[in-house]
Each structure stands twice: as structure tokens, then as C-alpha cells.
Amino acid sequence: MRVAVTYENGQIFQHFGHCAQFALYDIDNGEIVSRQVVGTDGTGHGSGHSCGSHSCGEH
């Protein structure tokens, strides 16, 4: 099974729409067998932007 989680600065990130990366985990028999970090290439409604608000005029 492959699981994708939002990822930023080496940690799971709480806001899906603002993350610049995803960590992909391959799981086999309940164990993580591999991990890969992939970028979003700037897609998403604010990917990589960290103002924390939609009122900053950059969304």
C-alpha cells in the first residue's frame, strides 16, 4: 500500500492546500518499507506559500 501525507521542513504538515511537498510511504505487512519526498511543482491553491491566511492577497 502507498500512503501520501503532506510534508514540509522534514515534518508532516497540517494544511493540504499549502504544502510544497508530499512524503510517500510504501507499506508492506504493516511496516514502512520505503519513503520518498516529492514536490508539488507549485500546484495547489497556495503551494509553498506560508502566510497562513487567504487575506494576504497572494491566493
Buried (B, 14 or more C-beta within 10 A) or exposed (E): EEEEBBBBEEEEBEEEEBBBBBBBBEEEEEEEEEEEEEEBEEEBEBBBBEEEEEEEEEE
